């Protein structure tokens, strides 16, 4: 085979390889992603953004459930029919797989516990926030629900210049909890920056239960850093 024939053969093979690679990449590119899809199950109701690969809002109830099962080494799982974040988004960075509806709150049976480990219930949360003040607030919720049921709404906020990971996940800049005390008919609302927090005193407040959330919005205390969550009194 002469040099010219070898050259043409090399060019032809290269073109085929490039074409296959392009087709594979195109096939892996997600299509028809939804800005909002609403999913409801026995544990939570979530408004999910498939473009951001993150929940935008999630509602759950905290009641005095008896713990019957342990999470052990349970891992998060994807749900068929929904484009969410996955394990790749949480590797080699500072972000935890942060539960919005807490696993410990739904440890009354294995089905509920497994449902909390859905990526639909998972946020890219700074590991220090997730393991620190956020965890302490979840513990406080479970103390509050010994005397009355709570309905809790979590909102994720994405600032104009929020971080987008190479894997596709968008990092929320802030996380807001609206905690509704069903017997007292009042709210406590807190906003956390999605960063590691420092220590200052924790502040609580109540609002009129007739305050119209849709028309006026709830007043929110922005918490740039908190501690002493164990000392909160209902």
N, C-alpha and C positions, 0 to 999 in steps of 0.2 A: 504494500500500500504506500503510495507516494505521500509526500508531505502535505500536499493540498487536500487530499482525501482525509488524512488524519485530522487536519485543521477543521474541515467541515463536520466531521464526525464529533469532534470535541464541542463545536458550537451547538450542534443539534442536541447533544446530551445535556449541555448546560441549560438550553432553553426549556427542555422538558422538566428538568429539576426545578428551575425557577417557577415554571407554570404550576407544578404540583404544590410547591411551597405556598404560592399565592392562593391557590384554591383551598389549601388546608387552613391558612390564616383566615380567609374569608368565611370558611365554614365555622370557625370557632368564634367569629365576631358575633356577639349577642345582637339579636334583631328584635324590633318591636318591644323595646323595654318600656314599662309603664311608669309614669311619674307618680301615680298613686294606685295602689291596689289594696283593697280592704279584706282582711282575713280575720275570721272569728272562730274560736274554738272554746272548749270548756274552761280554759285557763285565762286567755286574754283576747282582746280585740286590738288589731294593729293596722295602722295606715302605713303601708310600706312603699318606699321609693326604689324601684328596681334600677334606676339610672345611678343613684347614689349608693346603691347596695346597702341601704340602712333604713331602719324604721324612722318615720317622722313623728308618729304619735302612737302610744300604746296605753290601753286601759286594763287594769286588773283589780281584783278585790283582795283585801287582806282580812281574813277571818281567823277565828281561833281554831285552826285545824290541828289535829293531833298528829305528831310526826310518827310515821309507821315505816318509812323506807329511807335508805341512805343513797346519796349520789354515787359513792364509790369512785370509780374511774370513768364515769359516764362522759361522753364527748358530744359536742354539738353536731347536729345533722342538718342536711339540706332537705327542703320539702319540694316534692315534685310539682312542677307548674309555676314555680316562682324563681326569679333570678335574684339571688341574695349574695352577701359576702360569703366567703368560705375560709378554710384553714390558711390558704396562702396569704390572705389579707392581714393575718395576725402574726406572721413569722418575722423574726429579726427586726422587731420594732418595739416600741414602748407601750403598745396598745393591747389590752386584755379583751377577751370575749366577754363583754359585760352584759349580764342578764338585766333586762328591764323588769319583767315579772320575775321575782327572786325564786331560785330553786328551793330555798329553805322554807318559803311560804307555802309551797305546793308539794311538800314531802309527805302528804297524807296517803298517797298511793302512787304506784309506779307509773301509771299512765299520765297522771298530772305532772310528775317529776320529769318524765321524758319530754313532755310537751314544752317545758321551759327550756329544754336544750335544743330547740329549733333555732336556726339562724334567723328566722323571722323575729325572734325575741332577743337578738344579739346586737350590741352596739360596739363600735370601735372606741373603747373607753380607756383613758389613761390609767395605767396599772396602779398608780399610787392613789388616784381617786377611787378606783374600783375596790381596792383592798383596804382603803382607809375610811374616809368620811361617808362615802356612799354605802359601804357595808354597814357602818355603824347606824346610819339612818334606817336601813332595812331592819336591823335588829330592834330599833326603837319602834318601828311600825308594828312588829310582832308583839311588843309589849302593849302598845296601844290597843291592838285588836283583841286583847284578853277581855276588855270591857265593852268594846263596841266595834262594829264592822267599819272598814275603811274602803273607800273607792279611790284609787290612785291613778292619775293620768300623768304619763311621762311624755314630755315634748323634747325633741332634739332640734337644736338650732344650728344652722350652717351659715357662718358669716360669709361675706362677699369674697374674702381671700382665704377660705378654709382649705386645708390640705387635701389633695387627692393622691392616693397611693398609686404606685406603678401597677399594682394588681387590680386597680379599679375602684377600691373602696374609698368613700369620702369620709373625712374625719369631722365629727360634730365639734363646733367650737364651744357650745354650752348645752347643758342638760337641765331641764326644769321639771320639778315634781309638784303637782297639785294634789294635796292629800285632803280628802273630804271625810269628815267624821260624821257618820250617818245618824247617830243618836243626838249629838250636840248640834248638828246642822251648821258646822263651820268648817273653814278651810285653813290649811297651812301650806304656803307656797314658797318654794326655794329654787334658786337658780345656781347651778354650779358651773364654773369654767372647767372645761375638760383638760385640766392640768393637775399637777401635783399641788396640793394646798398646804398652806402654813397654819399656824395656830392662832386663832382669836376666839372670843366667846361666840357661842351660837345664839341666834336671835329667832324668836317665834312670834307669830301674830295670828289673830283670827279676823275673819271678815263676815259681813252680813250674808247669810245663806241665800238671800233673795237677789244678791248681786248678779246681774245678767252677764254670764261669761261670754256669750256670743256677741253682745252689743258693745260691752265696755271692756271686757277682759279683766282678769283678776290682777290685783296689785301683787307684785312679786318682789321679794327681797333677793337682791343679787348677792350671792355668797362668794366672795373672792377667796376666802379661806375660813375654815371652821374647825372647831374641836369641841370637846366636852359634850358630845352628843348623848352620852349615857345619862347626863344630868337633865335632859329635857323632861318637862312635866306636861302631861296632857291638859 
